[in-house]
Amino acid sequence: MDKERFTYHAEILRSSIVAFATKLCGNREDAEDVAQDTLLKMWSMRDNLDRYSSPEALAITICRNRCIDILKKRGCDPLDETAASRLMTDASADAMLLADEEKKEADKILSYLPEPQQLLLKMRHVEGMDIGTIAEVLCTTEANVRTMLCRARQKVMVLFKQSSLK
């Protein structure tokens, strides 16, 4: 995963990670630390993040594990049966809600793009097609595909920033 794409995901994930960590740890300071640790851990794994079907679920899992470590240091027992069940249920529910919210937001932003840019981004990022294959499908060069992808991503970033300011 490249820096631009990671930054895009990190901006979306950060607030959810902080909210989840605040719920588990009980205070905002620890939650901010957990969010930072989670994003740093994901950054160190950035070359392998594309292998995960849901980087969002991975972020919630890393966050949950870091919260458990903090609670253990405080002398709490976060792994009794009730707490463990609550942590697993909350993490799964939060991961699913986060993934659903992100999909809705992405679909909304993509709907503002011209159809060719929507198609191009879906071929590359949803279907996972490589640049060469996309170039063949569109009867163009790989360089042109890269340029079109760059422009489409820039437009998505502008639209994303506009929607997050509202």
N, CA, C and O atoms as a DFTB+ gen file, in Angstrom:
664 C
 N C O
     1  1       0.857      -1.168       0.000
     2  2       0.000       0.000       0.000
     3  2       0.907       1.237       0.000
     4  3       1.828       1.341       0.810
     5  1       0.641       2.148      -0.897
     6  2       1.485       3.342      -0.979
     7  2       1.087       4.363       0.093
     8  3       0.047       4.232       0.739
     9  1       1.927       5.371       0.264
    10  2       1.742       6.352       1.323
    11  2       0.418       7.103       1.185
    12  3      -0.283       7.321       2.173
    13  1       0.083       7.492      -0.036
    14  2      -1.150       8.251      -0.272
    15  2      -2.382       7.441       0.129
    16  3      -3.284       7.959       0.787
    17  1      -2.414       6.189      -0.263
    18  2      -3.548       5.330       0.050
    19  2      -3.613       5.046       1.554
    20  3      -4.694       5.030       2.142
    21  1      -2.445       4.822       2.172
    22  2      -2.406       4.585       3.610
    23  2      -2.931       5.810       4.362
    24  3      -3.728       5.680       5.291
    25  1      -2.483       6.989       3.958
    26  2      -2.911       8.231       4.598
    27  2      -4.423       8.385       4.488
    28  3      -5.082       8.784       5.449
    29  1      -4.968       8.070       3.326
    30  2      -6.415       8.142       3.109
    31  2      -7.139       7.241       4.120
    32  3      -8.079       7.679       4.784
    33  1      -6.698       5.981       4.232
    34  2      -7.329       5.041       5.161
    35  2      -7.123       5.475       6.609
    36  3      -8.043       5.375       7.421
    37  1      -5.933       5.952       6.938
    38  2      -5.638       6.363       8.312
    39  2      -6.535       7.510       8.754
    40  3      -7.005       7.530       9.892
    41  1      -6.774       8.468       7.856
    42  2      -7.645       9.594       8.199
    43  2      -9.056       9.115       8.515
    44  3      -9.703       9.628       9.428
    45  1      -9.521       8.149       7.771
    46  2     -10.866       7.612       7.986
    47  2     -10.924       6.801       9.280
    48  3     -11.876       6.917      10.052
    49  1      -9.901       5.984       9.508
    50  2      -9.901       5.069      10.645
    51  2      -9.668       5.739      11.992
    52  3     -10.199       5.283      13.005
    53  1      -8.892       6.798      12.022
    54  2      -8.432       7.377      13.287
    55  2      -9.570       7.672      14.265
    56  3      -9.483       7.294      15.433
    57  1     -10.617       8.328      13.822
    58  2     -11.698       8.688      14.751
    59  2     -12.396       7.444      15.307
    60  3     -12.779       7.417      16.476
    61  1     -12.560       6.427      14.480
    62  2     -13.199       5.195      14.948
    63  2     -12.308       4.465      15.950
    64  3     -12.795       3.914      16.938
    65  1     -11.014       4.464      15.691
    66  2     -10.078       3.811      16.612
    67  2     -10.087       4.536      17.955
    68  3     -10.121       3.899      19.008
    69  1     -10.057       5.861      17.917
    70  2     -10.066       6.636      19.164
    71  2     -11.362       6.383      19.938
    72  3     -11.330       6.199      21.155
    73  1     -12.486       6.375      19.247
    74  2     -13.773       6.139      19.917
    75  2     -13.812       4.755      20.557
    76  3     -14.248       4.604      21.698
    77  1     -13.358       3.758      19.824
    78  2     -13.357       2.387      20.336
    79  2     -12.401       2.262      21.519
    80  3     -12.745       1.643      22.526
    81  1     -11.207       2.840      21.410
    82  2     -10.224       2.761      22.482
    83  2     -10.695       3.523      23.724
    84  3     -10.433       3.094      24.848
    85  1     -11.381       4.639      23.531
    86  2     -11.919       5.398      24.663
    87  2     -12.930       4.549      25.418
    88  3     -12.964       4.549      26.648
    89  1     -13.742       3.833      24.674
    90  2     -14.756       2.958      25.278
    91  2     -14.093       1.849      26.105
    92  3     -14.553       1.520      27.199
    93  1     -13.014       1.282      25.572
    94  2     -12.363       0.173      26.270
    95  2     -11.455       0.630      27.402
    96  3     -11.452       0.031      28.478
    97  1     -10.684       1.689      27.165
    98  2      -9.705       2.135      28.155
    99  2     -10.303       3.072      29.203
   100  3      -9.811       3.149      30.329
   101  1     -11.347       3.768      28.831
   102  2     -12.008       4.637      29.778
   103  2     -11.525       6.070      29.794
   104  3     -12.101       6.893      30.507
   105  1     -10.486       6.405      29.034
   106  2     -10.078       7.814      28.981
   107  2      -9.490       8.157      27.622
   108  3      -8.976       7.303      26.899
   109  1      -9.586       9.429      27.310
   110  2      -9.205       9.928      25.980
   111  2      -7.688       9.881      25.752
   112  3      -7.242       9.592      24.642
   113  1      -6.894      10.162      26.792
   114  2      -5.434      10.175      26.630
   115  2      -4.913       8.807      26.199
   116  3      -4.135       8.703      25.252
   117  1      -5.346       7.763      26.901
   118  2      -4.931       6.413      26.522
   119  2      -5.431       6.068      25.129
   120  3      -4.734       5.420      24.349
   121  1      -6.646       6.508      24.825
   122  2      -7.230       6.220      23.512
   123  2      -6.409       6.857      22.394
   124  3      -6.193       6.233      21.355
   125  1      -5.955       8.077      22.594
   126  2      -5.115       8.745      21.591
   127  2      -3.801       7.981      21.411
   128  3      -3.325       7.809      20.288
   129  1      -3.222       7.527      22.517
   130  2      -1.985       6.733      22.439
   131  2      -2.216       5.422      21.689
   132  3      -1.401       5.007      20.865
   133  1      -3.330       4.790      21.990
   134  2      -3.676       3.526      21.320
   135  2      -3.866       3.758      19.821
   136  3      -3.399       2.964      19.004
   137  1      -4.542       4.832      19.466
   138  2      -4.758       5.138      18.049
   139  2      -3.409       5.338      17.345
   140  3      -3.187       4.825      16.248
   141  1      -2.528       6.081      17.983
   142  2      -1.202       6.314      17.405
   143  2      -0.440       4.999      17.239
   144  3       0.155       4.744      16.192
   145  1      -0.467       4.168      18.287
   146  2       0.211       2.867      18.221
   147  2      -0.386       1.988      17.122
   148  3       0.338       1.313      16.390
   149  1      -1.702       2.007      17.018
   150  2      -2.390       1.187      16.011
   151  2      -1.989       1.611      14.605
   152  3      -1.676       0.771      13.760
   153  1      -2.001       2.910      14.359
   154  2      -1.649       3.403      13.022
   155  2      -0.165       3.187      12.714
   156  3       0.197       2.924      11.568
   157  1       0.685       3.297      13.725
   158  2       2.113       3.003      13.518
   159  2       2.322       1.524      13.181
   160  3       3.110       1.178      12.300
   161  1       1.608       0.669      13.892
   162  2       1.695      -0.773      13.615
   163  2       1.221      -1.061      12.188
   164  3       1.843      -1.839      11.464
   165  1       0.123      -0.430      11.795
   166  2      -0.386      -0.643      10.441
   167  2       0.578      -0.081       9.406
   168  3       0.742      -0.662       8.333
   169  1       1.219       1.047       9.718
   170  2       2.206       1.612       8.797
   171  2       3.366       0.631       8.602
   172  3       3.862       0.458       7.489
   173  1       3.787      -0.004       9.692
   174  2       4.886      -0.968       9.572
   175  2       4.466      -2.192       8.761
   176  3       5.316      -2.912       8.237
   177  1       3.156      -2.429       8.657
   178  2       2.630      -3.570       7.904
   179  2       2.133      -3.152       6.520
   180  3       1.536      -3.966       5.817
   181  1       2.365      -1.908       6.115
   182  2       1.740      -1.346       4.910
   183  2       1.965      -2.170       3.650
   184  3       1.103      -2.197       2.772
   185  1       3.102      -2.839       3.545
   186  2       3.365      -3.637       2.347
   187  2       2.498      -4.880       2.278
   188  3       2.342      -5.472       1.210
   189  1       1.932      -5.281       3.410
   190  2       1.111      -6.489       3.447
   191  2      -0.371      -6.201       3.667
   192  3      -1.169      -7.138       3.704
   193  1      -0.761      -4.942       3.812
   194  2      -2.160      -4.614       4.113
   195  2      -3.119      -5.022       3.000
   196  3      -4.282      -5.327       3.264
   197  1      -2.645      -5.030       1.773
   198  2      -3.517      -5.416       0.662
   199  2      -3.921      -6.884       0.736
   200  3      -4.874      -7.302       0.079
   201  1      -3.205      -7.657       1.526
   202  2      -3.541      -9.077       1.682
   203  2      -4.744      -9.295       2.586
   204  3      -5.367     -10.356       2.550
   205  1      -5.070      -8.300       3.391
   206  2      -6.201      -8.404       4.311
   207  2      -7.484      -7.996       3.598
   208  3      -7.515      -7.008       2.864
   209  1      -8.536      -8.770       3.823
   210  2      -9.811      -8.433       3.181
   211  2     -10.411      -7.176       3.803
   212  3     -11.167      -6.455       3.151
   213  1     -10.073      -6.915       5.068
   214  2     -10.602      -5.723       5.735
   215  2      -9.527      -5.098       6.616
   216  3      -9.369      -5.500       7.769
   217  1      -8.786      -4.126       6.095
   218  2      -7.807      -3.432       6.939
   219  2      -8.473      -2.757       8.143
   220  3      -7.834      -2.549       9.173
   221  1      -9.753      -2.418       8.009
   222  2     -10.483      -1.800       9.101
   223  2     -10.620      -2.771      10.275
   224  3     -10.421      -2.394      11.429
   225  1     -10.957      -4.007       9.971
   226  2     -11.074      -5.022      11.018
   227  2      -9.710      -5.270      11.658
   228  3      -9.620      -5.467      12.870
   229  1      -8.662      -5.262      10.861
   230  2      -7.311      -5.420      11.395
   231  2      -6.995      -4.285      12.365
   232  3      -6.435      -4.521      13.436
   233  1      -7.352      -3.050      11.995
   234  2      -7.098      -1.890      12.858
   235  2      -7.831      -2.041      14.189
   236  3      -7.267      -1.755      15.245
   237  1      -9.080      -2.486      14.141
   238  2      -9.856      -2.667      15.370
   239  2      -9.237      -3.766      16.231
   240  3      -9.200      -3.645      17.455
   241  1      -8.754      -4.828      15.607
   242  2      -8.116      -5.912      16.351
   243  2      -6.834      -5.435      17.020
   244  3      -6.600      -5.731      18.192
   245  1      -6.001      -4.699      16.286
   246  2      -4.767      -4.153      16.862
   247  2      -5.117      -3.224      18.020
   248  3      -4.492      -3.276      19.079
   249  1      -6.110      -2.386      17.812
   250  2      -6.567      -1.449      18.842
   251  2      -7.020      -2.207      20.091
   252  3      -6.612      -1.880      21.205
   253  1      -7.855      -3.205      19.898
   254  2      -8.363      -3.994      21.030
   255  2      -7.219      -4.621      21.811
   256  3      -7.201      -4.579      23.041
   257  1      -6.257      -5.208      21.086
   258  2      -5.128      -5.860      21.763
   259  2      -4.288      -4.858      22.549
   260  3      -3.822      -5.159      23.648
   261  1      -4.098      -3.680      21.989
   262  2      -3.333      -2.629      22.692
   263  2      -4.090      -2.166      23.933
   264  3      -3.476      -1.911      24.969
   265  1      -5.401      -2.055      23.841
   266  2      -6.217      -1.680      25.007
   267  2      -6.112      -2.732      26.109
   268  3      -6.021      -2.396      27.290
   269  1      -6.125      -3.992      25.720
   270  2      -5.978      -5.070      26.697
   271  2      -4.640      -4.935      27.419
   272  3      -4.573      -5.097      28.638
   273  1      -3.577      -4.639      26.677
   274  2      -2.263      -4.442      27.301
   275  2      -2.298      -3.315      28.326
   276  3      -1.748      -3.447      29.419
   277  1      -2.942      -2.214      27.974
   278  2      -3.034      -1.061      28.890
   279  2      -3.827      -1.436      30.138
   280  3      -3.429      -1.094      31.251
   281  1      -4.939      -2.134      29.960
   282  2      -5.756      -2.533      31.106
   283  2      -4.996      -3.491      32.018
   284  3      -5.125      -3.422      33.240
   285  1      -4.212      -4.377      31.431
   286  2      -3.395      -5.292      32.239
   287  2      -2.373      -4.522      33.067
   288  3      -2.148      -4.853      34.231
   289  1      -1.754      -3.502      32.482
   290  2      -0.774      -2.698      33.209
   291  2      -1.423      -1.971      34.381
   292  3      -0.768      -1.721      35.393
   293  1      -2.701      -1.629      34.256
   294  2      -3.430      -0.977      35.340
   295  2      -3.837      -1.957      36.428
   296  3      -4.295      -1.544      37.493
   297  1      -3.674      -3.247      36.174
   298  2      -4.072      -4.248      37.149
   299  2      -5.481      -4.762      36.952
   300  3      -5.994      -5.510      37.785
   301  1      -6.110      -4.371      35.862
   302  2      -7.454      -4.869      35.556
   303  2      -7.329      -6.245      34.919
   304  3      -6.272      -6.614      34.406
   305  1      -8.413      -6.992      34.959
   306  2      -8.431      -8.291      34.289
   307  2      -9.404      -8.222      33.124
   308  3     -10.562      -8.620      33.251
   309  1      -8.930      -7.711      31.973
   310  2      -9.832      -7.560      30.838
   311  2     -10.189      -8.879      30.169
   312  3     -11.028      -8.918      29.269
   313  1      -9.551      -9.958      30.611
   314  2      -9.778     -11.221      29.911
   315  2     -10.640     -12.204      30.697
   316  3     -10.634     -13.401      30.410
   317  1     -11.390     -11.700      31.698
   318  2     -12.345     -12.613      32.301
   319  2     -13.413     -12.918      31.258
   320  3     -13.483     -12.240      30.232
   321  1     -14.237     -13.917      31.499
   322  2     -15.168     -14.373      30.466
   323  2     -16.087     -13.270      29.950
   324  3     -16.283     -13.135      28.742
   325  1     -16.641     -12.494      30.852
   326  2     -17.577     -11.440      30.457
   327  2     -16.870     -10.362      29.650
   328  3     -17.363      -9.942      28.604
   329  1     -15.713      -9.912      30.135
   330  2     -14.975      -8.850      29.449
   331  2     -14.493      -9.327      28.084
   332  3     -14.593      -8.594      27.099
   333  1     -13.975     -10.539      28.018
   334  2     -13.487     -11.059      26.737
   335  2     -14.619     -11.152      25.732
   336  3     -14.452     -10.811      24.561
   337  1     -15.770     -11.614      26.195
   338  2     -16.929     -11.706      25.307
   339  2     -17.342     -10.323      24.819
   340  3     -17.639     -10.141      23.638
   341  1     -17.364      -9.331      25.740
   342  2     -17.741      -7.969      25.378
   343  2     -16.747      -7.380      24.384
   344  3     -17.147      -6.734      23.415
   345  1     -15.443      -7.601      24.621
   346  2     -14.420      -7.068      23.724
   347  2     -14.540      -7.656      22.329
   348  3     -14.427      -6.936      21.337
   349  1     -14.766      -8.952      22.248
   350  2     -14.878      -9.593      20.936
   351  2     -16.132      -9.124      20.210
   352  3     -16.085      -8.829      19.016
   353  1     -17.243      -9.052      20.918
   354  2     -18.491      -8.621      20.301
   355  2     -18.393      -7.172      19.848
   356  3     -18.782      -6.838      18.729
   357  1     -17.872      -6.311      20.720
   358  2     -17.733      -4.895      20.373
   359  2     -16.800      -4.713      19.188
   360  3     -17.087      -3.924      18.288
   361  1     -15.685      -5.437      19.178
   362  2     -14.717      -5.289      18.086
   363  2     -15.336      -5.735      16.767
   364  3     -15.176      -5.065      15.746
   365  1     -16.036      -6.856      16.783
   366  2     -16.656      -7.349      15.557
   367  2     -17.735      -6.401      15.058
   368  3     -17.804      -6.098      13.866
   369  1     -18.575      -5.936      15.970
   370  2     -19.651      -5.018      15.585
   371  2     -19.072      -3.703      15.079
   372  3     -19.519      -3.177      14.060
   373  1     -18.080      -3.172      15.789
   374  2     -17.474      -1.909      15.374
   375  2     -16.775      -2.056      14.021
   376  3     -16.858      -1.161      13.180
   377  1     -16.098      -3.164      13.815
   378  2     -15.416      -3.379      12.533
   379  2     -16.430      -3.445      11.391
   380  3     -16.207      -2.874      10.324
   381  1     -17.552      -4.147      11.620
   382  2     -18.566      -4.242      10.575
   383  2     -19.211      -2.885      10.310
   384  3     -19.435      -2.520       9.156
   385  1     -19.513      -2.131      11.377
   386  2     -20.096      -0.805      11.194
   387  2     -19.135       0.121      10.474
   388  3     -19.528       0.876       9.585
   389  1     -17.870       0.055      10.866
   390  2     -16.865       0.898      10.238
   391  2     -16.732       0.560       8.757
   392  3     -16.693       1.458       7.916
   393  1     -16.662      -0.718       8.436
   394  2     -16.535      -1.130       7.040
   395  2     -17.771      -0.684       6.239
   396  3     -17.648      -0.232       5.101
   397  1     -18.952      -0.815       6.841
   398  2     -20.180      -0.406       6.156
   399  2     -20.216       1.108       5.944
   400  3     -20.591       1.579       4.869
   401  1     -19.826       1.869       6.971
   402  2     -19.800       3.328       6.845
   403  2     -18.795       3.768       5.786
   404  3     -19.074       4.666       4.991
   405  1     -17.627       3.133       5.781
   406  2     -16.610       3.482       4.788
   407  2     -17.082       3.166       3.381
   408  3     -16.831       3.935       2.453
   409  1     -17.761       2.043       3.215
   410  2     -18.264       1.678       1.894
   411  2     -19.304       2.690       1.424
   412  3     -19.292       3.105       0.265
   413  1     -20.196       3.083       2.316
   414  2     -21.203       4.084       1.952
   415  2     -20.548       5.407       1.578
   416  3     -20.932       6.034       0.591
   417  1     -19.566       5.832       2.358
   418  2     -18.869       7.090       2.084
   419  2     -18.114       7.003       0.758
   420  3     -18.141       7.938      -0.042
   421  1     -17.439       5.870       0.534
   422  2     -16.703       5.695      -0.723
   423  2     -17.656       5.685      -1.912
   424  3     -17.381       6.316      -2.932
   425  1     -18.773       4.973      -1.787
   426  2     -19.758       4.939      -2.877
   427  2     -20.319       6.330      -3.156
   428  3     -20.520       6.707      -4.311
   429  1     -20.568       7.085      -2.097
   430  2     -21.092       8.446      -2.256
   431  2     -20.074       9.314      -3.005
   432  3     -20.427      10.029      -3.943
   433  1     -18.823       9.242      -2.584
   434  2     -17.778      10.046      -3.229
   435  2     -17.595       9.607      -4.679
   436  3     -17.483      10.444      -5.575
   437  1     -17.565       8.297      -4.909
   438  2     -17.397       7.794      -6.278
   439  2     -18.547       8.219      -7.181
   440  3     -18.356       8.411      -8.382
   441  1     -19.733       8.367      -6.614
   442  2     -20.878       8.745      -7.444
   443  2     -20.727      10.146      -8.045
   444  3     -21.378      10.464      -9.040
   445  1     -19.880      10.977      -7.452
   446  2     -19.644      12.323      -7.978
   447  2     -18.621      12.337      -9.113
   448  3     -18.477      13.343      -9.807
   449  1     -17.918      11.230      -9.301
   450  2     -16.917      11.155     -10.372
   451  2     -17.587      10.853     -11.705
   452  3     -18.654      10.240     -11.745
   453  1     -16.964      11.280     -12.788
   454  2     -17.460      10.864     -14.105
   455  2     -17.380       9.340     -14.229
   456  3     -16.515       8.708     -13.623
   457  1     -18.262       8.773     -14.996
   458  2     -18.342       7.314     -15.163
   459  2     -16.994       6.662     -15.522
   460  3     -16.657       5.630     -14.943
   461  1     -16.209       7.235     -16.464
   462  2     -14.926       6.591     -16.791
   463  2     -13.978       6.511     -15.587
   464  3     -13.258       5.524     -15.432
   465  1     -13.973       7.541     -14.740
   466  2     -13.113       7.503     -13.559
   467  2     -13.626       6.492     -12.541
   468  3     -12.834       5.811     -11.891
   469  1     -14.937       6.391     -12.399
   470  2     -15.517       5.384     -11.502
   471  2     -15.093       3.986     -11.942
   472  3     -14.637       3.174     -11.136
   473  1     -15.252       3.726     -13.225
   474  2     -14.906       2.425     -13.780
   475  2     -13.426       2.114     -13.576
   476  3     -13.067       1.006     -13.177
   477  1     -12.585       3.080     -13.848
   478  2     -11.144       2.902     -13.711
   479  2     -10.767       2.564     -12.268
   480  3      -9.997       1.632     -12.035
   481  1     -11.300       3.306     -11.305
   482  2     -10.990       3.051      -9.899
   483  2     -11.521       1.689      -9.447
   484  3     -10.863       0.989      -8.677
   485  1     -12.688       1.322      -9.916
   486  2     -13.242       0.017      -9.552
   487  2     -12.403      -1.119     -10.136
   488  3     -12.164      -2.124      -9.467
   489  1     -11.957      -0.958     -11.384
   490  2     -11.111      -2.000     -11.990
   491  2      -9.837      -2.186     -11.175
   492  3      -9.413      -3.311     -10.912
   493  1      -9.243      -1.083     -10.784
   494  2      -7.955      -1.142     -10.085
   495  2      -8.096      -1.560      -8.630
   496  3      -7.373      -2.442      -8.167
   497  1      -9.031      -0.929      -7.893
   498  2      -9.065      -1.105      -6.447
   499  2     -10.115      -2.078      -5.934
   500  3      -9.979      -2.599      -4.828
   501  1     -11.152      -2.331      -6.708
   502  2     -12.156      -3.298      -6.282
   503  2     -11.866      -4.660      -6.896
   504  3     -11.837      -5.676      -6.201
   505  1     -11.653      -4.667      -8.207
   506  2     -11.388      -5.925      -8.897
   507  2      -9.925      -6.331      -8.832
   508  3      -9.588      -7.482      -9.107
   509  1      -9.043      -5.388      -8.466
   510  2      -7.627      -5.702      -8.289
   511  2      -6.875      -5.928      -9.589
   512  3      -5.853      -6.613      -9.605
   513  1      -7.371      -5.362     -10.670
   514  2      -6.706      -5.548     -11.959
   515  2      -5.384      -4.791     -11.976
   516  3      -5.279      -3.707     -11.402
   517  1      -4.378      -5.358     -12.631
   518  2      -3.102      -4.650     -12.746
   519  2      -3.174      -3.620     -13.871
   520  3      -4.083      -3.642     -14.701
   521  1      -2.207      -2.730     -13.876
   522  2      -2.195      -1.617     -14.836
   523  2      -2.203      -2.122     -16.278
   524  3      -2.908      -1.576     -17.127
   525  1      -1.424      -3.154     -16.551
   526  2      -1.352      -3.697     -17.906
   527  2      -2.687      -4.218     -18.403
   528  3      -3.069      -3.980     -19.549
   529  1      -3.392      -4.925     -17.541
   530  2      -4.700      -5.465     -17.915
   531  2      -5.702      -4.346     -18.166
   532  3      -6.479      -4.398     -19.120
   533  1      -5.676      -3.334     -17.304
   534  2      -6.577      -2.193     -17.488
   535  2      -6.278      -1.503     -18.816
   536  3      -7.192      -1.120     -19.546
   537  1      -4.999      -1.350     -19.121
   538  2      -4.603      -0.712     -20.381
   539  2      -5.147      -1.504     -21.569
   540  3      -5.624      -0.918     -22.542
   541  1      -5.077      -2.838     -21.491
   542  2      -5.599      -3.668     -22.575
   543  2      -7.114      -3.505     -22.711
   544  3      -7.636      -3.368     -23.817
   545  1      -7.813      -3.520     -21.574
   546  2      -9.272      -3.395     -21.590
   547  2      -9.689      -2.046     -22.184
   548  3     -10.644      -1.964     -22.956
   549  1      -8.959      -0.995     -21.811
   550  2      -9.314       0.345     -22.269
   551  2      -8.651       0.722     -23.595
   552  3      -8.850       1.825     -24.104
   553  1      -7.869      -0.194     -24.147
   554  2      -7.159       0.045     -25.409
   555  2      -6.308       1.323     -25.343
   556  3      -6.404       2.197     -26.204
   557  1      -5.497       1.402     -24.328
   558  2      -4.617       2.550     -24.151
   559  2      -3.277       2.066     -23.585
   560  3      -3.059       0.864     -23.428
   561  1      -2.402       2.995     -23.286
   562  2      -1.081       2.627     -22.758
   563  2      -1.114       2.567     -21.228
   564  3      -2.001       3.132     -20.589
   565  1      -0.129       1.872     -20.659
   566  2      -0.014       1.796     -19.209
   567  2       0.246       3.176     -18.618
   568  3      -0.280       3.507     -17.555
   569  1       1.050       3.977     -19.298
   570  2       1.333       5.339     -18.816
   571  2       0.050       6.158     -18.739
   572  3      -0.153       6.915     -17.790
   573  1      -0.808       6.007     -19.733
   574  2      -2.077       6.733     -19.739
   575  2      -2.976       6.258     -18.585
   576  3      -3.650       7.065     -17.944
   577  1      -2.977       4.966     -18.333
   578  2      -3.772       4.431     -17.222
   579  2      -3.276       5.010     -15.900
   580  3      -4.073       5.415     -15.054
   581  1      -1.966       5.047     -15.729
   582  2      -1.402       5.612     -14.492
   583  2      -1.799       7.086     -14.325
   584  3      -2.133       7.529     -13.226
   585  1      -1.757       7.823     -15.418
   586  2      -2.135       9.239     -15.374
   587  2      -3.610       9.381     -15.017
   588  3      -3.974      10.205     -14.178
   589  1      -4.452       8.582     -15.648
   590  2      -5.888       8.654     -15.369
   591  2      -6.189       8.249     -13.928
   592  3      -7.040       8.858     -13.279
   593  1      -5.496       7.226     -13.424
   594  2      -5.678       6.802     -12.039
   595  2      -5.267       7.906     -11.071
   596  3      -5.954       8.170     -10.084
   597  1      -4.154       8.538     -11.361
   598  2      -3.666       9.627     -10.516
   599  2      -4.693      10.751     -10.451
   600  3      -4.986      11.266      -9.372
   601  1      -5.231      11.125     -11.584
   602  2      -6.235      12.197     -11.631
   603  2      -7.513      11.793     -10.888
   604  3      -8.102      12.599     -10.167
   605  1      -7.925      10.564     -11.067
   606  2      -9.136      10.085     -10.388
   607  2      -8.919      10.074      -8.872
   608  3      -9.800      10.485      -8.118
   609  1      -7.762       9.611      -8.430
   610  2      -7.462       9.585      -6.992
   611  2      -7.393      10.998      -6.418
   612  3      -7.860      11.246      -5.307
   613  1      -6.810      11.915      -7.178
   614  2      -6.748      13.303      -6.713
   615  2      -8.149      13.877      -6.551
   616  3      -8.434      14.586      -5.586
   617  1      -9.008      13.567      -7.493
   618  2     -10.386      14.061      -7.415
   619  2     -11.107      13.437      -6.223
   620  3     -11.866      14.117      -5.533
   621  1     -10.876      12.156      -5.979
   622  2     -11.470      11.491      -4.818
   623  2     -10.997      12.167      -3.537
   624  3     -11.792      12.406      -2.628
   625  1      -9.698      12.477      -3.461
   626  2      -9.157      13.118      -2.267
   627  2      -9.806      14.484      -2.045
   628  3     -10.145      14.832      -0.914
   629  1      -9.979      15.248      -3.100
   630  2     -10.627      16.557      -2.985
   631  2     -12.069      16.377      -2.507
   632  3     -12.520      17.091      -1.611
   633  1     -12.783      15.440      -3.094
   634  2     -14.170      15.197      -2.703
   635  2     -14.252      14.698      -1.260
   636  3     -15.148      15.088      -0.511
   637  1     -13.313      13.836      -0.877
   638  2     -13.286      13.332       0.489
   639  2     -13.068      14.465       1.484
   640  3     -13.757      14.550       2.500
   641  1     -12.111      15.328       1.187
   642  2     -11.847      16.448       2.092
   643  2     -13.043      17.384       2.173
   644  3     -13.355      17.903       3.245
   645  1     -13.714      17.600       1.050
   646  2     -14.901      18.453       1.053
   647  2     -16.017      17.839       1.898
   648  3     -16.706      18.542       2.637
   649  1     -16.186      16.523       1.780
   650  2     -17.266      15.863       2.544
   651  2     -16.929      15.800       4.022
   652  3     -17.841      15.825       4.848
   653  1     -15.652      15.719       4.391
   654  2     -15.301      15.642       5.805
   655  2     -15.361      17.018       6.467
   656  3     -15.378      17.105       7.695
   657  1     -15.392      18.090       5.681
   658  2     -15.494      19.433       6.242
   659  2     -16.934      19.810       6.570
   660  3     -17.176      20.753       7.324
   661  1     -17.885      19.080       6.007
   662  2     -19.301      19.408       6.196
   663  2     -19.759      19.010       7.571
   664  3     -20.924      19.207       7.915
